[in-house]
Amino acid sequence: MKSNYKNLIFNDINDEAVMEDPRKILAEALVELGKSNKDVVFVSVDSSLGASGGPFNKNFPERHFEFGIAEQNGMGEAAGMATCGKIPFIAGYVPFVSYRCFEQVRDDVCKTNLNVNIIGNNSGFSVSALGPTHVVLEDAGVLRSLPNLTILNPADGSEYRQVAKVASEIEGPVYIRVSRIKARRIFDDEHKLIPGKANVLKDEGDITIIATGTMTLNALVAASMLETKGIKARVINMSTLKPIDEEAVIDSAKKTKKIVTVEEHSIINGLGAAVAEVVVRNNPVKMKFIGTPDKFAVVGSYEECLDYYNLTPEKIALQVADFAKES
């Protein structure tokens, strides 16, 4: 598969893969950020060891604060720290840092537009065996409705290495979706994660695939499969879910006339909805949403869940091929 993006290292399905642990990378990045910025602090809600805070605690124990299973308290304290000039990172399982303390996220953090960085650990089907209480597929959809909040969804190790520093420099609150699943390296070390900017990974095509997070790799693999069938797909990595890169979306709508969105998230108010909001206002085209339906998650292994919800590269390719044939 030929790429137009100079920092893409994925070229073919059969390339030798470099697999990286997102949580480990983020943990190391937080330590480096802590070394360079004494205002960075870590707020744990009985989550530090499993949510990238362990190394930070070891290096900066005086800047690590443990609140136990009390997410509302932790979020409120993080907001208070931000009013004093600190740059807090608060981490925990997605349902606990997005839903359990939603009032504090809305009123204490977003309403006041504070730079509180919320790390939603184990996003998507990361812990699929634990069932729908822990497998949250609507987090970005719920939080996307909050004013002032930036939502970042890194695609690979390169972006996870940058996301903490990037988030710390944003004027306002940030929500970072973090997968537990080891990620295949997609980009080289020169790749830049820029909030609000998409990456056009493959520019020529008859149809556009816009993907985010874990699904960027699957979209690239699917595009390689489609190419063997004579279907060229334009592929875009959308690592910022909010604010979305409207220019990239409009450009794709004009160039290919059909857009497919792919996300490890509900199709309700997620990436697909964000793209559709731009398309319908500026350049209406046919769209297809690939993601999870308006239902709670099934229980199974990560691979079983992706297959069940048609999110494997093979099933993405089949859906895109069928959509491409539609008039």
Secondary structure as UniProt FT lines:
FT   TURN            6..7
FT   TURN            13..14
FT   STRAND          19..20
FT   HELIX           22..36
FT   TURN            38..39
FT   STRAND          40..44
FT   TURN            48..52
FT   HELIX           54..59
FT   HELIX           61..63
FT   STRAND          64..66
FT   HELIX           71..83
FT   TURN            84..85
FT   STRAND          87..93
FT   HELIX           94..98
FT   TURN            99..101
FT   HELIX           102..103
FT   HELIX           104..110
FT   TURN            111..113
FT   STRAND          117..121
FT   TURN            124..127
FT   HELIX           128..130
FT   TURN            132..134
FT   HELIX           139..143
FT   TURN            144..145
FT   TURN            147..148
FT   STRAND          150..152
FT   HELIX           157..168
FT   STRAND          174..178
FT   STRAND          183..184
FT   TURN            189..190
FT   TURN            195..196
FT   STRAND          199..202
FT   STRAND          207..211
FT   TURN            213..214
FT   HELIX           215..227
FT   TURN            228..230
FT   STRAND          233..237
FT   STRAND          240..242
FT   HELIX           246..256
FT   STRAND          258..266
FT   HELIX           271..282
FT   STRAND          286..292
FT   HELIX           302..308
FT   TURN            309..310
FT   HELIX           313..325
//
